[in-house]
Amino acid sequence: MGENWLFGAENNNVFLTAEELSQVCRIDAEQFRSLLIDLPQLSYELTKHMVRQINEVNRQNYYLTIYKIKDRIMAYFMDLSSEQESYTIQLTLSLKDTASYLGTTLKRCLEKYKN
C-alpha cells in the first residue's frame, strides 16, 4: 500500500488493519529505487500490481455511476457471476464491505438484495 510514498506521491488516505499476525516491510525510497533498477522482474511485477489496482478503481467507478442502487448491485452481481462462471456467486467481500464498495449502506443493500 505504500508504493505511492516510494514514488514521492502523497498517500494520506490509506488506512490498513491487520486481521491476523502480520509483518511490515519498511524500505526508504532510495533503496527501493535501487531494487527496481537491479531487479527488473520486481519492476514488472509491481507494474502489473499497479495496473490491477487501477483497473479495480475503474471498475468500482463504473458501478458508482449507476444511479439506481438496485441496478448497481445487479451489475456487480452479474459481473461476479460472469467471473465465477456460475449463477450462484460467492461474495469476495463481506456484505458490509460490498455495500461500502458499491456506495450504499448495508441496510439499503439488503433491502435491494431481497427484492
C-alpha positions in Angstrom: 0.0 0.0 0.0 2.9 2.3 0.4 4.0 2.4 -3.2 2.8 6.0 -3.6 5.2 7.2 -1.0 8.0 5.3 -2.6 7.4 7.2 -5.8 7.2 10.5 -4.0 3.4 11.0 -4.1 1.2 11.9 -1.1 -0.8 8.9 0.2 -2.7 10.2 3.2 -6.0 8.3 2.6 -4.7 4.8 3.3 -5.8 3.0 6.4 -4.9 -0.6 7.0 -6.0 -3.1 9.6 -4.1 -6.3 10.2 -6.7 -9.1 10.6 -4.0 -11.6 11.5 -0.4 -11.6 12.8 1.5 -9.6 10.2 4.9 -8.3 9.3 5.6 -4.9 7.8 8.5 -4.3 5.4 9.9 -0.8 5.6 12.2 0.5 3.0 13.3 4.0 2.1 12.7 5.4 -1.4 16.4 5.4 -2.5 16.8 1.7 -1.5 13.6 0.9 -3.3 14.8 2.8 -6.5 18.0 0.7 -6.4 16.0 -2.5 -6.1 13.9 -1.6 -9.1 17.0 -0.9 -11.2 18.8 -4.1 -10.0 15.7 -6.4 -10.3 13.7 -5.8 -13.5 11.3 -8.7 -12.5 10.4 -6.7 -9.4 9.7 -3.6 -11.5 7.5 -5.7 -13.9 5.5 -7.4 -11.0 5.0 -4.0 -9.3 3.7 -2.6 -12.6 1.3 -5.5 -13.0 0.1 -5.0 -9.5 -0.5 -1.2 -10.0 -2.3 -1.9 -13.3 -4.7 -4.3 -11.5 -5.3 -1.7 -8.8 -6.1 1.0 -11.5 -8.5 -1.5 -13.2 -10.2 -2.2 -9.9 -10.7 1.5 -9.2 -12.1 2.0 -12.7 -14.4 -0.9 -12.2 -15.7 0.5 -8.9 -16.1 3.9 -10.5 -18.3 2.3 -13.2 -20.6 0.8 -10.5 -20.8 4.2 -8.8 -22.0 5.8 -12.0 -25.1 3.6 -12.0 -27.8 5.8 -10.4 -30.2 3.2 -9.1 -28.8 1.1 -6.2 -30.7 -2.0 -7.3 -29.2 -1.7 -10.8 -25.7 -1.1 -9.3 -26.0 -4.2 -7.1 -27.3 -6.3 -10.1 -24.4 -5.1 -12.3 -21.9 -6.1 -9.6 -23.6 -9.5 -9.1 -23.8 -10.1 -12.9 -20.0 -9.4 -13.2 -19.3 -11.7 -10.3 -21.4 -14.4 -11.9 -19.5 -14.0 -15.2 -16.1 -14.1 -13.5 -17.0 -17.1 -11.4 -18.8 -18.8 -14.3 -21.8 -19.6 -12.1 -25.2 -18.4 -11.4 -24.5 -19.0 -7.8 -21.9 -16.4 -6.7 -19.5 -16.2 -3.8 -19.1 -12.6 -2.5 -15.4 -11.7 -2.4 -16.0 -9.1 0.3 -18.2 -9.2 3.4 -21.7 -7.9 2.9 -20.8 -4.7 4.8 -17.7 -4.1 2.6 -19.7 -5.0 -0.5 -22.2 -2.3 0.4 -19.4 0.2 1.0 -17.7 -0.7 -2.3 -21.0 -0.1 -4.1 -21.5 3.3 -2.4 -24.5 2.3 -0.3 -25.4 1.2 3.2 -25.7 -2.4 4.4 -29.4 -1.7 5.2 -30.1 -0.5 1.6 -28.0 -3.2 0.1 -30.0 -5.9 2.0 -33.3 -4.2 1.0 -32.4 -4.2 -2.6 -30.9 -7.7 -2.5 -34.1 -9.2 -1.1 -36.1 -7.8 -4.0 
